Amino acid sequence: MTHLLVGVDTGGTFTDIVLLRDGGFKVHKVLSTPEDPSRAILQGLHELGILEDIEALVHGSTVATNAVLEQKGVPTGLITTAGFRDVLEIGRQTRPKLYSLRPQKVPPLVPRERRVEVKERLNERGEVLIALDEASLERALDALQSAGVEAVAISLLFSFANPEHERRVAARAREVGFYVSASSSVLPEFREYERTSTTVLNAYIGPLIARYLERLEQELPSRTTLRIMQSNGGSISSAMARSEAARTLLSGPAAGVVGAAFVAQASGFTQTISFDIGGTSTDVALINGTATETTNGMIGGYPTRLPMIDIHTVGAGGGSIGWFDTGGALRVGPISSGANPGPAAYGRGGSAATVTDAHVVLGRLIPEDFLGGTMKLDTQAAQQAMQAIAERLGGSVEEAALGIIRVVNANMEAAIRVISVERGCDPRDFVLVAFGGAGPLHACELASALRIPRVLIPTVPGVLSALGTLVADTLKDYVRTIMLPAEEAQEVAITVLGELEQQGREDLAHEGIAPEDIRIERYLDLRYVGQAYELLIPYGHDVAQAVLDFHRMHEQRFGYSDPNERVQVVNVRLKARGVGDKPAYERREAEEQVDVRPFARRKALFTGAMGEALAYEVPVYERAALPVGGVLQGPAIIVQYDTTTVLPPNWRGYVDAVNNLVLEHIEEGESA
């Protein structure tokens, strides 16, 4: 009996599907249905004729992200300790735009009339100062019922040190019929604002995620197992995703990073930058052996402290629209044409000039080969859309298209600098892994700007996020605040990590993970005494060694360290990882590098040394026809079903042993 596994990633423009059957891949793309993402998924599965045969489906979802960004979550209430009703409103008093004369704070997801208090109080050690007043709890619940609340977030003072009061409030709220999100379950660590914000986010999107997954499960065969990608790069069961929905806020982008790390390792690269361009955004992340993680995430202006891959996103994608600001400067994005109507070249009624239209005008996207020939692009519509930009700039449509590409590339370059240079890493030491529907179109130009010497294009770049869902481990994160000087933390850290490990093994057992497939990773959040931020440090069994590692990492990240300064252990963290079987790449070594023949030639434009538009007669290759060891010389265009790769002048490429495409910059004076 064959095993059929399916990975799905829903994006702004396309929904990507990857089939894995007995080690072989098949890819498929359908236009997304933002109003109900499950419709596109089911349409794609029906088109493939595999719905009844699926053993497991792993889903990278944008439902949670979109609900927060569009502020379309459920009516949510908040129960807090008396006196702390306005924590969400007060926030951190930081200004995201330092020089803005009229800064606007994002409105809290829970308005003041739906934030209620209960009488109770613990101290910082979790000792009871004021017992929970049951009458105040009943009044709070009555008020939320009257307000028409569907979900309730509970964040009581110091509940991370003693969750008893919070558990009693949660139990009573469930009896009333609310969807409940309690901070002691979602995020048992200090920092009132971030803990409350994370708990509220979980409540705000929880019922939406639950209903969406239930609807999807009803359409899938009863034998099919449904799993959901988390922001941390691991997957969880759909049942767990319902109760901990906030863990899926960066579900799709995280799957892309996991996929990028997987294909890069197959080609022998461990230091990489993932570069994912979709229809509406560009997502970049640093993979320094493993994906860089953060607990200081931000979604739509709302902080979340749940562990997530450190992904930086900018509103620059294939559907990003070119426009002029009040000063007359050309801008691109973050406004996007989306899936409907999409770029003008899609022929669905779009009239604004987008990045995709620019590539069509420049000859880099081949209309008859888009999506493997299943969707033809409208060149005339793209040129008409670009004409408005050209008239404003006073140049040709080709010059306008190059202008859009230069502007959007600058936005993407800034994003890569955020996750590399600003994190103390030199991008020249990394390989750029380009994927998404538009990543390979821009990768080489971005690499040249950042002096990254090498670009890797995976075998299935356009659907790599969907592939990432299939190679992701089952992963659970746990945290507990201990707040102790490093010299006093050894025994407490070992004890707490032991308790968290037991919980992690039990949770993974419920997920169907065998004991021998469970891996435990331990970490400490360390800081110098008096600092307001921490660094995540791997922990073996010796706090003293972790402190030494902290000094070294602080030096790398911030440019200084002080080994004589006292260090504090703030949180202990544990990852329980269920390691599954990964699909194995077949390696085929070529005896020698061979030249390959194009199937066509066409005119394409590139930017010259002085910024001028230069036309080239460019060979066009079919990606599937490139043999292992095949050598390409830029400028060239490589087409395949899920993307188009552009190899500019002064670049060359070859197909490696696992069928990934490796592109290298040719330095001045170097022989091609």
C-alpha positions as CSV (number, residue, x, y, z in Angstrom):
1,M,0.0,0.0,0.0
2,T,1.4,3.4,-1.0
3,H,1.5,6.2,1.6
4,L,0.2,9.6,0.4
5,L,1.2,12.7,2.4
6,V,0.0,16.1,1.3
7,G,1.5,19.5,2.3
8,V,-0.6,22.6,1.8
9,D,0.4,26.3,2.1
10,T,-2.3,28.9,1.5
11,G,-0.9,32.2,0.3
12,G,-2.3,35.6,-0.8
13,T,-2.4,34.7,-4.5
14,F,-1.9,30.9,-4.8
15,T,-2.6,27.9,-2.7
16,D,0.3,25.4,-3.1
17,I,0.0,21.7,-2.8
18,V,2.8,19.1,-2.6
19,L,2.2,15.4,-2.8
20,L,4.7,13.0,-1.4
21,R,4.0,9.4,-2.4
22,D,6.7,6.7,-1.8
23,G,9.5,9.3,-1.9
24,G,8.3,11.0,-5.1
25,F,7.1,14.6,-5.4
26,K,4.2,16.2,-7.3
27,V,3.3,19.8,-7.1
28,H,0.1,21.7,-7.9
29,K,-1.1,25.3,-7.5
30,V,-4.6,26.8,-7.5
31,L,-5.7,30.4,-7.0
32,S,-6.4,31.2,-3.3
33,T,-9.9,31.8,-2.0
34,P,-9.3,34.3,0.8
35,E,-12.9,34.4,2.0
36,D,-12.5,30.6,2.8
37,P,-9.1,29.1,2.3
38,S,-10.4,25.6,2.6
39,R,-12.2,26.0,-0.7
40,A,-9.0,26.3,-2.7
41,I,-7.4,23.4,-0.8
42,L,-10.4,21.1,-1.6
43,Q,-10.5,22.3,-5.2
44,G,-6.8,21.4,-5.6
45,L,-7.3,18.0,-4.1
46,H,-10.3,17.3,-6.3
47,E,-8.3,18.4,-9.4
48,L,-5.5,16.0,-8.4
49,G,-8.1,13.2,-7.8
50,I,-6.5,12.2,-4.5
51,L,-8.9,13.3,-1.9
52,E,-10.0,9.8,-0.8
53,D,-6.4,8.5,-0.7
54,I,-4.7,11.0,1.7
55,E,-3.2,9.5,4.8
56,A,-2.0,12.8,6.3
57,L,-2.4,16.5,5.4
58,V,-0.1,19.1,6.9
59,H,-1.4,22.7,6.5
60,G,0.4,26.0,6.7
61,S,-2.4,28.4,7.3
62,T,-2.9,32.1,7.0
63,V,-6.3,32.2,8.7
64,A,-4.8,33.4,12.1
65,T,-2.5,36.0,10.5
66,N,-5.2,37.5,8.3
67,A,-7.7,37.6,11.2
68,V,-5.3,39.8,13.2
69,L,-4.1,41.9,10.3
70,E,-7.7,42.6,9.2
71,Q,-9.0,42.8,12.8
72,K,-11.7,40.2,12.0
73,G,-11.4,38.0,15.1
74,V,-14.3,37.1,17.4
75,P,-15.7,39.5,20.1
76,T,-13.2,38.9,23.0
77,G,-13.2,39.8,26.7
78,L,-10.4,40.0,29.2
79,I,-10.4,39.1,32.9
80,T,-7.5,40.6,34.9
81,T,-6.5,41.3,38.5
82,A,-8.2,44.3,40.0
83,G,-6.2,47.4,39.1
84,F,-4.7,46.0,35.9
85,R,-7.6,46.5,33.5
86,D,-5.7,48.9,31.3
87,V,-2.5,47.0,30.7
88,L,-3.3,46.5,27.0
89,E,-4.0,50.2,26.6
90,I,-0.8,51.4,28.4
91,G,1.5,49.0,26.6
92,R,5.2,49.9,26.6
93,Q,5.0,53.6,25.7
94,T,7.4,52.9,22.8
95,R,7.1,54.9,19.5
96,P,7.4,52.6,16.5
97,K,7.9,55.6,14.2
98,L,10.3,57.8,16.1
99,Y,10.0,60.9,14.0
100,S,6.3,60.8,13.2
101,L,4.5,64.0,14.3
102,R,1.2,62.2,14.6
103,P,1.9,58.7,15.9
104,Q,-1.1,56.4,16.0
105,K,-1.3,53.5,18.4
106,V,-3.0,50.4,17.2
107,P,-6.4,50.0,19.1
108,P,-6.4,47.1,21.6
109,L,-8.1,44.0,20.4
110,V,-10.3,44.1,23.5
111,P,-12.0,47.5,24.1
112,R,-12.2,48.8,27.7
113,E,-15.9,47.9,28.2
114,R,-15.0,44.3,27.6
115,R,-12.1,44.3,30.0
116,V,-13.2,43.3,33.5
117,E,-11.5,42.7,36.9
118,V,-11.6,40.2,39.7
119,K,-10.5,40.7,43.2
120,E,-7.4,38.6,43.9
121,R,-3.7,39.2,44.3
122,L,-0.5,37.2,44.4
123,N,3.0,38.4,45.0
124,E,6.0,37.8,42.7
125,R,6.7,34.5,44.4
126,G,3.2,33.3,43.8
127,E,2.1,33.6,47.4
128,V,-1.5,34.6,48.0
129,L,-2.0,38.1,49.3
130,I,-5.7,38.3,48.5
131,A,-7.8,35.2,47.9
132,L,-9.9,34.9,44.8
133,D,-13.2,36.6,45.4
134,E,-15.9,34.4,43.8
135,A,-18.6,37.1,43.8
136,S,-16.3,39.4,41.7
137,L,-15.7,36.6,39.3
138,E,-19.4,36.0,38.8
139,R,-20.0,39.7,38.2
140,A,-17.2,39.7,35.6
141,L,-18.6,36.8,33.8
142,D,-22.1,38.3,33.8
143,A,-20.7,41.5,32.3
144,L,-18.9,39.6,29.5
145,Q,-22.0,37.6,28.7
146,S,-24.1,40.9,28.5
147,A,-21.4,42.3,26.1
148,G,-21.9,39.4,23.7
149,V,-18.4,38.1,24.2
150,E,-17.5,34.7,22.5
151,A,-13.9,34.2,23.8
152,V,-12.3,35.2,27.1
153,A,-8.6,35.8,27.8
154,I,-7.5,35.5,31.4
155,S,-4.3,37.1,32.6
156,L,-4.0,37.5,36.4
157,L,-1.0,39.1,38.1
158,F,1.9,36.6,38.7
159,S,-0.1,33.6,37.6
160,F,3.1,32.3,36.0
161,A,4.4,31.8,39.5
162,N,1.2,30.2,40.8
163,P,-1.6,29.4,38.3
164,E,-4.2,28.3,40.9
165,H,-6.4,31.4,40.8
166,E,-6.3,31.5,37.0
167,R,-7.2,27.9,36.7
168,R,-10.3,28.4,38.8
169,V,-11.3,31.4,36.7
170,A,-10.8,29.5,33.5
171,A,-12.8,26.5,34.8
172,R,-15.8,28.7,35.6
173,A,-15.6,30.6,32.3
174,R,-15.7,27.3,30.4
175,E,-18.8,26.3,32.4
176,V,-20.5,29.5,31.2
177,G,-19.7,28.5,27.6
178,F,-16.8,30.8,26.6
179,Y,-13.8,29.9,24.5
180,V,-11.1,30.3,27.2
181,S,-7.4,31.4,26.8
182,A,-5.5,31.4,30.1
183,S,-2.0,32.9,30.3
184,S,-0.8,30.2,32.7
185,S,-1.4,27.7,29.8
186,V,-0.5,29.9,26.8
187,L,2.5,31.8,28.2
188,P,3.5,31.3,31.8
189,E,6.3,33.9,32.0
190,F,6.7,37.4,33.3
191,R,6.1,40.8,31.5
192,E,2.4,41.7,32.0
193,Y,1.8,43.5,28.8
194,E,3.3,40.9,26.5
195,R,1.8,38.0,28.4
196,T,-1.6,39.7,28.3
197,S,-1.3,40.6,24.6
198,T,-0.3,37.0,23.7
199,T,-3.2,35.5,25.7
200,V,-5.6,38.0,24.1
201,L,-4.4,37.1,20.6
202,N,-4.9,33.4,21.3
203,A,-8.5,34.1,22.4
204,Y,-9.2,36.6,19.6
205,I,-8.5,34.0,16.8
206,G,-9.1,30.7,18.7
207,P,-12.8,30.2,17.7
208,L,-12.1,31.2,14.1
209,I,-9.3,28.6,13.9
210,A,-11.4,26.0,15.6
211,R,-14.3,26.5,13.2
212,Y,-12.0,26.6,10.1
213,L,-10.3,23.3,11.1
214,E,-13.5,21.6,11.9
215,R,-14.9,22.6,8.5
216,L,-11.8,21.3,6.8
217,E,-11.8,18.1,8.7
218,Q,-15.5,17.4,7.7
219,E,-14.5,17.6,4.1
220,L,-11.5,15.3,4.4
221,P,-11.9,11.5,4.7
222,S,-12.2,10.3,8.3
223,R,-9.0,8.3,7.9
224,T,-6.9,11.5,7.1
225,T,-4.8,13.0,9.9
226,L,-4.8,16.8,9.8
227,R,-1.8,18.6,11.3
228,I,-1.1,22.4,11.4
229,M,2.2,24.2,11.1
230,Q,3.3,26.5,14.0
231,S,5.3,29.7,13.9
232,N,8.2,27.9,15.5
233,G,8.7,25.6,12.5
234,G,7.1,22.5,13.9
235,S,3.7,21.0,13.5
236,I,0.9,20.2,15.9
237,S,-2.3,18.3,15.8
238,S,-5.4,20.2,14.7
239,A,-6.9,19.6,18.2
240,M,-4.0,21.4,19.8
241,A,-4.1,24.2,17.2
242,R,-7.7,24.8,18.3
243,S,-6.7,25.5,21.9
244,E,-3.4,27.2,21.2
245,A,-4.3,29.1,18.0
246,A,-1.7,31.9,18.5
247,R,1.0,29.3,17.8
248,T,-0.1,29.4,14.1
249,L,0.3,33.1,13.6
250,L,3.3,32.7,11.3
251,S,2.4,29.2,10.1
252,G,3.0,29.6,6.4
253,P,6.2,31.6,6.4
254,A,7.7,29.3,9.1
255,A,7.1,26.3,6.8
256,G,9.0,28.1,4.1
257,V,12.1,28.5,6.3
258,V,11.9,24.8,7.3
259,G,11.8,23.9,3.6
260,A,14.7,26.1,2.8
261,A,16.8,24.6,5.5
262,F,15.9,21.1,4.3
263,V,16.8,21.6,0.7
264,A,20.0,23.6,1.5
265,Q,21.3,20.8,3.8
266,A,20.7,18.3,0.9
267,S,23.1,20.5,-1.2
268,G,25.6,20.7,1.6
269,F,24.9,24.3,2.8
270,T,24.1,25.0,6.5
271,Q,24.5,28.8,6.6
272,T,21.7,30.2,4.5
273,I,19.3,33.1,4.2
274,S,15.8,32.1,3.2
275,F,14.2,34.4,0.7
276,D,10.5,33.8,0.0
277,I,8.6,36.1,-2.4
278,G,4.9,35.4,-2.8
279,G,2.1,37.5,-4.3
280,T,1.8,40.0,-1.5
281,S,5.0,39.9,0.7
282,T,8.6,39.0,1.0
283,D,9.7,36.8,4.0
284,V,13.4,36.5,4.9
285,A,15.0,34.5,7.7
286,L,18.6,33.6,8.8
287,I,19.5,30.0,9.1
288,N,22.8,29.7,10.9
289,G,22.9,25.9,11.1
290,T,19.3,26.1,12.4
291,A,16.7,28.7,11.9
292,T,17.1,31.7,14.1
293,E,14.2,32.0,16.7
294,T,12.7,34.9,18.6
295,T,10.2,35.4,21.4
296,N,9.7,39.0,20.6
297,G,7.3,38.7,17.7
298,M,4.9,41.3,16.5
299,I,1.7,40.7,14.5
300,G,-0.2,43.7,13.2
301,G,1.3,45.8,15.9
302,Y,0.4,43.4,18.7
303,P,3.3,41.7,20.6
304,T,3.4,38.0,21.1
305,R,6.0,36.2,23.2
306,L,5.4,32.7,21.8
307,P,8.5,31.2,20.2
308,M,8.6,31.8,16.5
309,I,11.2,31.7,13.7
310,D,12.7,35.1,13.4
311,I,11.1,36.1,10.1
312,H,11.1,39.6,8.8
313,T,8.3,40.5,6.4
314,V,7.9,43.4,4.0
315,G,5.0,44.2,1.8
316,A,6.8,43.5,-1.5
317,G,5.6,40.6,-3.7
318,G,4.6,39.8,-7.2
319,G,1.3,41.6,-6.8
320,S,2.7,44.7,-5.1
321,I,1.4,47.8,-6.9
322,G,3.6,50.7,-8.1
323,W,2.5,54.2,-7.0
324,F,3.7,57.7,-6.4
325,D,3.9,59.4,-3.0
326,T,3.1,63.1,-2.3
327,G,6.7,64.0,-3.1
328,G,6.5,62.3,-6.5
329,A,8.7,59.4,-5.6
330,L,8.0,56.0,-7.1
331,R,7.0,53.5,-4.4
332,V,6.1,49.8,-4.6
333,G,3.8,48.1,-2.1
334,P,2.7,47.3,0.5
335,I,-0.7,47.6,-1.4
336,S,-1.2,44.5,-3.4
337,S,-3.5,43.4,-6.2
338,G,-4.0,40.1,-4.3
339,A,-5.5,37.0,-5.9
340,N,-8.5,38.8,-7.3
341,P,-8.1,40.7,-9.6
342,G,-4.4,40.1,-9.4
343,P,-1.7,41.8,-11.7
344,A,-2.9,43.3,-15.0
345,A,-1.1,40.5,-16.8
346,Y,-3.5,37.9,-15.3
347,G,-6.3,39.3,-17.4
348,R,-8.8,39.3,-14.5
349,G,-9.6,43.1,-14.6
350,G,-6.5,44.4,-12.8
351,S,-5.3,47.7,-14.1
352,A,-2.6,48.8,-11.7
353,A,1.1,48.2,-12.5
354,T,2.6,45.5,-10.4
355,V,5.9,43.8,-10.0
356,T,4.7,40.8,-12.1
357,D,3.6,43.2,-14.8
358,A,7.1,44.7,-14.7
359,H,8.7,41.3,-15.3
360,V,6.3,40.7,-18.2
361,V,7.2,44.0,-19.8
362,L,11.0,43.3,-19.4
363,G,10.6,39.9,-21.0
364,R,11.6,38.0,-17.9
365,L,8.2,36.2,-17.5
366,I,7.2,34.3,-20.6
367,P,3.4,34.6,-21.1
368,E,2.9,31.2,-22.7
369,D,5.0,29.3,-20.1
370,F,3.4,30.7,-17.0
371,L,2.3,28.0,-14.6
372,G,3.6,25.4,-17.1
373,G,1.4,26.9,-19.8
374,T,-1.8,26.4,-17.9
375,M,-2.3,30.2,-17.4
376,K,-1.3,32.6,-20.2
377,L,-0.3,36.1,-19.3
378,D,-1.6,39.2,-21.1
379,T,1.4,41.2,-22.3
380,Q,-0.7,44.0,-23.7
381,A,-2.5,44.5,-20.4
382,A,0.8,44.6,-18.6
383,Q,2.2,47.2,-20.9
384,Q,-1.0,49.3,-20.6
385,A,-0.7,49.2,-16.8
386,M,2.9,50.2,-17.0
387,Q,2.2,53.1,-19.3
388,A,0.7,55.2,-16.4
389,I,4.0,54.8,-14.5
390,A,6.0,55.6,-17.6
391,E,4.1,58.8,-18.3
392,R,4.6,60.0,-14.8
393,L,8.4,59.3,-15.0
394,G,8.7,60.7,-18.5
395,G,10.2,57.6,-19.9
396,S,9.4,54.3,-21.7
397,V,7.4,51.5,-20.3
398,E,10.6,49.4,-20.1
399,E,12.3,52.1,-18.1
400,A,9.2,52.3,-15.8
401,A,9.4,48.5,-15.4
402,L,13.1,48.6,-14.4
403,G,12.2,51.4,-12.0
404,I,9.6,49.2,-10.2
405,I,12.1,46.3,-10.0
406,R,14.8,48.6,-8.6
407,V,12.4,50.0,-5.9
408,V,11.0,46.7,-4.9
409,N,14.6,45.2,-4.8
410,A,15.6,48.0,-2.4
411,N,12.8,47.1,-0.1
412,M,13.8,43.4,-0.1
413,E,17.5,44.3,0.4
414,A,16.6,46.3,3.5
415,A,14.6,43.3,4.8
416,I,17.7,41.0,4.4
417,R,19.9,43.5,6.2
418,V,17.5,43.4,9.2
419,I,17.9,39.7,9.8
420,S,21.6,39.5,9.0
421,V,23.7,42.7,9.5
422,E,21.5,44.0,12.3
423,R,21.9,40.5,14.0
424,G,25.7,40.7,13.8
425,C,26.0,38.3,10.8
426,D,27.7,39.1,7.5
427,P,25.4,38.1,4.5
428,R,28.5,37.4,2.4
429,D,29.1,34.3,4.6
430,F,25.7,32.9,3.6
431,V,23.9,31.3,0.7
432,L,20.6,32.9,-0.5
433,V,17.9,30.2,-0.8
434,A,15.3,31.8,-3.1
435,F,11.8,30.4,-3.4
436,G,8.1,31.4,-3.6
437,G,6.5,32.2,-6.9
438,A,8.7,35.2,-7.5
439,G,11.9,34.6,-5.3
440,P,14.0,33.2,-8.2
441,L,13.1,36.2,-10.4
442,H,14.8,38.6,-8.0
443,A,17.4,36.5,-6.2
444,C,20.6,37.1,-8.2
445,E,20.0,40.9,-8.3
446,L,19.5,40.9,-4.5
447,A,22.6,38.8,-4.0
448,S,24.7,41.1,-6.1
449,A,23.5,44.1,-4.1
450,L,24.4,42.4,-0.8
451,R,27.6,40.7,-2.2
452,I,26.2,37.3,-1.5
453,P,28.3,35.0,-3.7
454,R,25.9,32.1,-4.2
455,V,22.2,31.5,-4.7
456,L,20.4,28.2,-4.4
457,I,17.1,27.6,-6.3
458,P,15.3,24.4,-5.0
459,T,13.8,21.8,-7.3
460,V,10.3,23.0,-6.4
461,P,10.9,26.7,-5.4
462,G,7.3,27.9,-6.0
463,V,5.8,25.4,-3.5
464,L,8.7,25.1,-1.0
465,S,6.6,26.2,1.9
466,A,4.2,23.4,1.2
467,L,7.1,21.0,1.1
468,G,8.3,22.5,4.4
469,T,5.1,21.4,6.1
470,L,5.9,17.8,5.1
471,V,9.5,17.8,6.5
472,A,8.7,19.7,9.7
473,D,9.0,17.9,13.1
474,T,6.3,17.7,15.7
475,L,7.4,20.4,18.1
476,K,6.2,21.7,21.5
477,D,7.6,24.7,23.3
478,Y,7.5,25.2,27.1
479,V,8.7,28.1,29.3
480,R,8.7,29.0,33.0
481,T,10.0,32.2,34.7
482,I,12.5,31.6,37.6
483,M,14.2,35.0,37.8
484,L,17.4,34.0,39.8
485,P,21.0,35.1,39.8
486,A,23.1,32.7,37.6
487,E,25.1,31.5,40.6
488,E,21.9,30.4,42.4
489,A,20.0,28.9,39.4
490,Q,21.6,25.5,38.8
491,E,19.4,23.3,41.0
492,V,16.2,25.2,40.2
493,A,16.9,25.1,36.4
494,I,17.4,21.3,36.6
495,T,14.3,20.8,38.6
496,V,12.0,22.9,36.4
497,L,13.4,21.5,33.2
498,G,12.8,18.1,34.5
499,E,9.1,18.9,35.1
500,L,8.8,20.5,31.6
501,E,10.5,17.5,30.0
502,Q,8.0,15.2,31.6
503,Q,5.1,17.4,30.3
504,G,6.7,17.5,26.8
505,R,7.1,13.7,26.6
506,E,3.5,13.2,27.7
507,D,2.2,15.8,25.2
508,L,4.1,14.2,22.3
509,A,2.9,10.8,23.3
510,H,-0.6,12.1,22.9
511,E,0.4,13.3,19.4
512,G,1.4,9.7,18.5
513,I,5.2,10.1,18.8
514,A,7.1,7.1,19.9
515,P,9.5,7.6,22.9
516,E,12.6,6.8,20.8
517,D,11.7,9.6,18.3
518,I,11.5,12.3,21.0
519,R,14.4,14.8,21.3
520,I,14.7,17.3,24.1
521,E,16.3,20.7,23.8
522,R,17.0,23.0,26.8
523,Y,17.6,26.7,26.9
524,L,18.0,29.6,29.3
525,D,17.0,33.2,28.8
526,L,19.9,35.2,30.2
527,R,20.6,38.9,30.7
528,Y,22.9,41.2,32.6
529,V,21.4,42.4,35.8
530,G,19.4,45.5,35.1
531,Q,18.9,44.8,31.4
532,A,15.3,44.8,30.0
533,Y,16.0,42.1,27.4
534,E,17.4,38.6,27.3
535,L,19.3,36.3,24.9
536,L,18.3,32.7,24.4
537,I,21.2,30.4,25.2
538,P,21.4,26.6,24.7
539,Y,21.7,24.8,28.1
540,G,23.5,21.5,28.6
541,H,23.6,20.8,32.3
542,D,25.8,23.7,33.6
543,V,24.6,27.2,34.1
544,A,28.2,28.5,34.4
545,Q,28.9,27.3,30.8
546,A,25.7,28.9,29.6
547,V,26.9,32.2,31.2
548,L,30.2,32.0,29.2
549,D,28.2,31.3,26.0
550,F,26.0,34.3,26.9
551,H,29.0,36.7,27.1
552,R,30.2,35.5,23.7
553,M,26.7,35.8,22.0
554,H,26.2,39.2,23.5
555,E,29.5,40.3,22.0
556,Q,28.4,39.0,18.6
557,R,24.9,40.5,18.7
558,F,25.6,43.9,20.3
559,G,29.3,44.4,19.8
560,Y,30.3,44.3,23.5
561,S,30.2,42.1,26.6
562,D,31.3,42.3,30.2
563,P,32.4,39.0,31.8
564,N,32.7,40.7,35.2
565,E,29.0,41.8,35.2
566,R,26.5,39.7,37.1
567,V,24.2,37.6,35.0
568,Q,20.5,36.7,35.7
569,V,18.6,33.6,34.6
570,V,15.1,34.9,33.7
571,N,13.3,32.0,32.0
572,V,14.0,28.3,31.4
573,R,12.8,26.9,28.1
574,L,12.4,23.5,26.7
575,K,11.6,22.1,23.2
576,A,10.1,18.7,22.9
577,R,10.7,17.6,19.3
578,G,9.2,14.5,17.7
579,V,11.5,13.6,14.8
580,G,9.8,11.9,11.9
581,D,11.1,10.3,8.7
582,K,12.2,12.8,6.1
583,P,12.0,12.2,2.3
584,A,15.4,11.4,1.0
585,Y,16.9,13.2,-2.0
586,E,18.3,10.9,-4.7
587,R,21.9,11.9,-5.3
588,R,23.1,11.6,-8.9
589,E,26.7,12.6,-9.4
590,A,27.7,13.8,-12.9
591,E,30.9,12.6,-14.4
592,E,31.6,16.1,-15.7
593,Q,29.9,19.4,-16.2
594,V,28.0,19.5,-19.4
595,D,26.5,22.3,-21.5
596,V,22.8,22.4,-22.1
597,R,20.8,23.7,-25.1
598,P,17.9,26.2,-24.7
599,F,14.6,25.4,-26.3
600,A,14.0,29.0,-27.3
601,R,15.5,32.5,-27.3
602,R,13.8,35.8,-26.5
603,K,14.5,39.5,-25.8
604,A,14.9,40.4,-22.1
605,L,16.0,43.7,-20.5
606,F,18.5,44.1,-17.6
607,T,20.0,47.2,-15.9
608,G,23.4,48.2,-17.1
609,A,26.3,49.6,-15.1
610,M,25.0,53.1,-15.4
611,G,21.4,52.2,-14.6
612,E,20.4,52.2,-18.3
613,A,18.2,49.5,-19.8
614,L,20.2,46.9,-21.9
615,A,18.4,44.4,-24.2
616,Y,19.8,40.9,-24.6
617,E,18.9,37.9,-26.7
618,V,18.4,35.5,-23.9
619,P,18.3,31.7,-24.0
620,V,15.3,30.0,-22.4
621,Y,15.7,26.6,-20.6
622,E,13.2,24.1,-19.3
623,R,14.1,23.3,-15.7
624,A,13.0,19.7,-16.0
625,A,15.4,19.2,-19.0
626,L,18.5,20.4,-17.2
627,P,20.8,17.4,-16.4
628,V,22.8,17.0,-13.2
629,G,26.1,18.8,-13.9
630,G,24.4,21.0,-16.5
631,V,26.1,24.4,-16.8
632,L,24.3,27.7,-17.6
633,Q,25.7,31.1,-18.5
634,G,23.9,34.3,-17.8
635,P,21.9,36.1,-19.0
636,A,19.4,33.2,-19.2
637,I,15.8,32.4,-18.2
638,I,14.8,29.0,-16.7
639,V,11.1,28.1,-16.7
640,Q,9.2,25.5,-14.7
641,Y,5.7,25.0,-13.6
642,D,5.9,26.8,-10.2
643,T,8.3,29.7,-10.9
644,T,10.7,31.4,-13.4
645,T,14.4,31.8,-12.6
646,V,16.3,34.8,-14.0
647,L,20.1,34.5,-14.4
648,P,21.4,38.0,-15.1
649,P,24.6,38.9,-16.9
650,N,27.8,38.1,-14.9
651,W,26.1,35.1,-13.3
652,R,26.5,31.4,-14.1
653,G,24.8,28.3,-12.7
654,Y,24.9,24.5,-12.5
655,V,22.6,21.7,-11.5
656,D,24.0,19.9,-8.4
657,A,23.7,16.2,-7.4
658,V,20.2,16.6,-5.8
659,N,18.8,18.6,-8.7
660,N,19.0,22.0,-7.0
661,L,20.1,24.9,-9.1
662,V,23.2,26.7,-7.7
663,L,23.9,30.1,-9.2
664,E,27.2,31.9,-8.7
665,H,28.3,35.5,-9.3
666,I,31.2,36.0,-11.7
667,E,33.7,38.4,-10.3
668,E,35.2,41.0,-12.6
669,G,38.1,39.5,-14.4
670,E,37.1,36.0,-13.6
671,S,36.6,33.6,-16.5
672,A,33.1,32.5,-17.2
